[in-house]
Amino acid sequence: MMTTTLKAQSITVIRDNNRIIDDVDVQLAPGEFVGLIGPNGAGKSSLLRVLAGLHKADTGQVTISASERDTLLQQLPDRERAQLLAYLPQQETPAWPLQVEHLVGLGRAPWHKPLSGKSARDAQAIERALQITELTHFRQRIVTTLSGGELQRALLARVFAGEPEIILADEPIAALDPYHQLHMMELLAEHAQQGGTVFAALHDLSLAARFCSRLVLIHHGKIVADGQPANVLTTENLQQVYGISAYVECRDDGVVIIPRQRLL
């Protein structure tokens, strides 16, 4: 059973005298698929990087709670942190012409010592990741020959191969066609349903509303709303944060949003 909770308290990030993240509190619990939404430049990527331990906040702290033990994220050994938490950055480009199977296999790195051979558990996790992302027939393809969408699926497969409890993903479906957008959202939702945690920056508000149990709306580095999709995706919030008027309909299968016009 997955029991890890990630909590950020009073997080502030300052760059060039600008508050990119401004006194943000957020808690992510097992079983949640939380969508991080907001316009370009709202601070989504910066917040994800702080939560992943890749960028130190100027003020505040990130705590990870596992096995009834609270630890500051920065004090957690790198290997243990990598086993618990996986981060998928935005627009990652592989530096080496690896085969897809080898790229996916890098997700197993936190689970064994350097230069040690691949275990049966590693092989099983890699095979499962290839299967669930429908990449088994791509296993021998060189990643530098993949399309943007195919590469994104391979990078997501690498995340799943690592079997983390917490997944932090920065626009994981941005490069995908509608079929694969739905597929990847289903896989992320399934991870949460199995007791894991997902926190993903998303721009497709209708898909976010359909799949996420909770949405965090951020604007100018501050959290404007945090709650169920129907309570966050209101016409007032869309006007205030995105500067648009929109048709919003709450339905059993989610919230349908149709932008109408920009508000100048």
C-alpha positions as CSV (number, residue, x, y, z in Angstrom):
1,M,0.0,0.0,0.0
2,M,1.3,3.4,-0.9
3,T,1.4,5.8,2.0
4,T,3.7,8.7,0.9
5,T,2.4,12.3,1.3
6,L,4.1,15.3,-0.2
7,K,3.5,18.7,1.5
8,A,4.7,22.2,0.5
9,Q,4.4,24.9,3.1
10,S,4.9,28.7,2.5
11,I,6.9,28.1,-0.7
12,T,8.3,31.3,-2.3
13,V,10.6,31.4,-5.3
14,I,12.2,34.7,-6.3
15,R,13.9,35.3,-9.6
16,D,15.2,38.7,-10.7
17,N,13.3,40.3,-7.9
18,N,10.0,38.7,-9.1
19,R,8.0,36.3,-7.0
20,I,7.6,33.4,-9.3
21,I,5.9,31.4,-6.5
22,D,4.4,33.4,-3.8
23,D,3.7,31.8,-0.4
24,V,2.2,28.6,-1.7
25,D,0.8,25.7,0.4
26,V,-0.2,22.5,-1.2
27,Q,-0.5,18.9,0.0
28,L,-0.7,15.8,-2.1
29,A,-2.0,12.6,-0.6
30,P,-2.1,8.9,-1.8
31,G,-5.0,8.2,-4.2
32,E,-5.1,11.7,-5.6
33,F,-4.7,12.8,-9.2
34,V,-4.3,16.5,-8.9
35,G,-4.2,18.8,-11.9
36,L,-2.1,21.9,-11.7
37,I,-3.7,24.5,-14.0
38,G,-3.1,28.1,-14.9
39,P,-1.9,30.3,-17.8
40,N,1.6,30.4,-19.2
41,G,4.0,31.9,-16.8
42,A,1.8,31.3,-13.8
43,G,4.5,29.3,-11.9
44,K,3.4,25.7,-12.6
45,S,6.8,24.4,-13.7
46,S,8.7,26.2,-11.0
47,L,6.4,24.7,-8.3
48,L,6.8,21.2,-9.7
49,R,10.6,21.6,-9.7
50,V,10.5,22.7,-6.1
51,L,8.3,19.7,-5.2
52,A,10.7,17.4,-7.0
53,G,13.7,18.7,-5.1
54,L,15.3,20.1,-8.2
55,H,15.0,23.8,-7.2
56,K,15.4,25.2,-3.7
57,A,12.7,27.6,-2.6
58,D,13.8,30.9,-1.2
59,T,11.4,30.4,1.7
60,G,9.3,27.6,3.0
61,Q,9.8,23.8,3.0
62,V,8.8,20.6,1.3
63,T,8.1,17.6,3.5
64,I,7.7,14.0,2.5
65,S,5.9,11.6,4.8
66,A,6.5,7.9,4.4
67,S,6.2,5.0,6.8
68,E,4.9,7.3,9.6
69,R,8.0,9.4,9.3
70,D,8.2,13.1,8.2
71,T,11.4,14.2,6.5
72,L,12.4,17.4,4.8
73,L,12.7,16.6,1.1
74,Q,16.2,18.1,0.8
75,Q,17.4,15.8,3.7
76,L,16.1,12.6,2.0
77,P,18.9,10.6,0.4
78,D,18.8,11.0,-3.4
79,R,18.3,7.3,-4.1
80,E,15.4,7.0,-1.6
81,R,13.8,10.2,-3.0
82,A,14.1,8.8,-6.5
83,Q,12.4,5.6,-5.5
84,L,9.5,7.4,-4.0
85,L,9.1,10.3,-6.5
86,A,9.4,10.6,-10.3
87,Y,9.5,13.9,-12.2
88,L,8.7,14.3,-15.9
89,P,10.0,17.6,-17.2
90,Q,8.5,19.6,-20.0
91,Q,10.0,19.1,-23.5
92,E,12.8,16.7,-22.5
93,T,15.2,15.8,-25.3
94,P,17.4,12.7,-24.9
95,A,21.1,13.4,-25.2
96,W,22.0,10.0,-26.5
97,P,20.7,7.8,-29.3
98,L,19.4,5.1,-27.0
99,Q,16.9,2.4,-28.0
100,V,13.5,3.0,-26.5
101,E,13.8,-0.1,-24.2
102,H,17.0,1.3,-22.8
103,L,15.5,4.7,-22.3
104,V,12.6,3.2,-20.4
105,G,15.0,1.1,-18.4
106,L,16.6,4.2,-17.0
107,G,13.6,4.4,-14.8
108,R,15.0,1.5,-12.8
109,A,18.2,3.3,-11.9
110,P,17.1,4.2,-8.4
111,W,16.5,0.5,-7.6
112,H,20.0,-0.9,-8.1
113,K,23.6,0.0,-7.7
114,P,25.7,1.5,-10.6
115,L,27.0,-1.1,-13.1
116,S,24.9,-3.9,-11.5
117,G,23.0,-6.1,-13.9
118,K,19.2,-5.9,-14.6
119,S,17.2,-8.0,-12.1
120,A,14.1,-10.0,-12.9
121,R,12.1,-7.2,-11.1
122,D,13.7,-4.6,-13.4
123,A,12.9,-6.6,-16.5
124,Q,9.3,-7.1,-15.4
125,A,8.8,-3.4,-14.6
126,I,10.3,-2.4,-18.0
127,E,8.1,-4.8,-19.9
128,R,5.0,-3.7,-18.1
129,A,5.8,0.0,-18.8
130,L,6.3,-0.7,-22.5
131,Q,3.0,-2.7,-22.6
132,I,0.8,-0.2,-20.8
133,T,2.1,2.7,-23.0
134,E,1.7,0.6,-26.2
135,L,5.4,0.8,-27.0
136,T,6.4,-2.9,-27.2
137,H,6.8,-2.7,-31.0
138,F,9.0,0.4,-30.5
139,R,11.4,-1.2,-28.1
140,Q,14.3,-1.3,-30.6
141,R,13.7,2.1,-32.2
142,I,16.3,4.8,-31.6
143,V,14.7,7.6,-29.5
144,T,16.1,10.3,-31.7
145,T,14.1,9.0,-34.6
146,L,10.8,9.2,-32.7
147,S,8.1,11.8,-33.3
148,G,7.4,14.3,-30.5
149,G,4.4,12.3,-29.3
150,E,6.2,8.9,-29.5
151,L,9.1,10.3,-27.5
152,Q,6.7,11.7,-24.9
153,R,5.1,8.2,-24.5
154,A,8.6,6.7,-24.0
155,L,9.4,9.2,-21.3
156,L,6.2,8.4,-19.6
157,A,7.0,4.7,-19.8
158,R,10.3,5.5,-18.1
159,V,8.4,7.1,-15.3
160,F,6.1,4.1,-14.9
161,A,9.1,1.7,-15.1
162,G,10.5,3.2,-11.9
163,E,7.3,2.3,-10.0
164,P,7.3,5.6,-8.0
165,E,4.6,6.4,-5.5
166,I,4.4,10.0,-6.5
167,I,4.5,11.3,-10.1
168,L,5.1,14.9,-10.8
169,A,4.6,15.7,-14.5
170,D,4.9,18.9,-16.4
171,E,2.5,19.0,-19.3
172,P,2.6,15.2,-19.9
173,I,0.1,15.2,-22.7
174,A,1.1,18.4,-24.6
175,A,2.7,16.6,-27.6
176,L,0.1,13.8,-27.9
177,D,-2.8,13.3,-30.3
178,P,-6.3,12.9,-28.8
179,Y,-6.2,9.1,-28.6
180,H,-2.9,9.1,-26.7
181,Q,-3.9,12.1,-24.5
182,L,-6.8,10.0,-23.3
183,H,-4.6,6.9,-22.9
184,M,-2.0,8.7,-20.9
185,M,-4.6,10.4,-18.7
186,E,-6.1,7.0,-18.1
187,L,-2.8,5.6,-17.0
188,L,-2.1,8.5,-14.6
189,A,-5.6,8.1,-13.2
190,E,-5.1,4.4,-12.7
191,H,-1.8,5.1,-10.8
192,A,-3.8,7.3,-8.4
193,Q,-6.6,4.7,-8.2
194,Q,-4.0,2.1,-7.1
195,G,-3.0,4.3,-4.2
196,G,-0.3,6.5,-5.8
197,T,-0.2,10.2,-6.2
198,V,-0.1,12.3,-9.4
199,F,0.4,16.1,-9.7
200,A,0.4,17.2,-13.3
201,A,0.5,20.5,-15.0
202,L,-2.2,20.6,-17.7
203,H,-3.5,23.0,-20.2
204,D,-6.5,21.0,-21.5
205,L,-9.1,22.1,-18.9
206,S,-11.8,19.7,-20.0
207,L,-9.5,16.7,-19.7
208,A,-8.2,17.9,-16.4
209,A,-11.8,18.2,-15.2
210,R,-12.7,14.7,-16.4
211,F,-9.7,12.8,-15.0
212,C,-8.5,14.8,-12.0
213,S,-10.1,14.4,-8.6
214,R,-8.8,17.8,-7.6
215,L,-7.5,20.9,-9.4
216,V,-5.1,23.6,-8.2
217,L,-5.4,26.9,-10.1
218,I,-2.4,29.1,-9.9
219,H,-2.0,32.7,-11.2
220,H,1.0,35.0,-10.7
221,G,2.6,32.5,-8.4
222,K,-0.4,32.4,-6.0
223,I,-3.1,29.7,-5.6
224,V,-6.4,31.1,-6.7
225,A,-8.5,28.0,-6.1
226,D,-8.0,24.4,-4.9
227,G,-10.7,21.9,-4.9
228,Q,-13.0,19.7,-7.0
229,P,-13.0,20.6,-10.7
230,A,-16.6,22.0,-10.7
231,N,-15.7,24.4,-7.9
232,V,-12.5,25.5,-9.5
233,L,-13.5,25.9,-13.2
234,T,-16.1,28.6,-12.7
235,T,-16.8,31.3,-15.3
236,E,-15.5,33.8,-12.7
237,N,-12.2,32.0,-12.3
238,L,-11.7,31.6,-16.0
239,Q,-12.3,35.4,-16.5
240,Q,-10.0,36.4,-13.6
241,V,-7.1,34.0,-14.4
242,Y,-7.2,33.3,-18.1
243,G,-8.9,36.5,-19.3
244,I,-11.6,34.7,-21.3
245,S,-15.3,34.3,-21.3
246,A,-16.3,30.7,-21.7
247,Y,-19.2,28.3,-21.7
248,V,-19.0,26.0,-18.7
249,E,-21.2,23.0,-18.2
250,C,-20.9,20.6,-15.3
251,R,-21.8,17.0,-16.3
252,D,-21.5,13.6,-14.7
253,D,-18.4,12.8,-16.7
254,G,-16.7,16.1,-16.0
255,V,-16.8,19.8,-16.8
256,V,-17.1,20.9,-20.4
257,I,-15.4,24.2,-21.2
258,I,-15.7,26.1,-24.5
259,P,-13.8,29.3,-24.7
260,R,-15.8,32.1,-26.3
261,Q,-13.7,35.2,-26.5
262,R,-10.7,37.0,-25.0
263,L,-11.5,39.7,-22.6
264,L,-9.4,42.8,-23.5
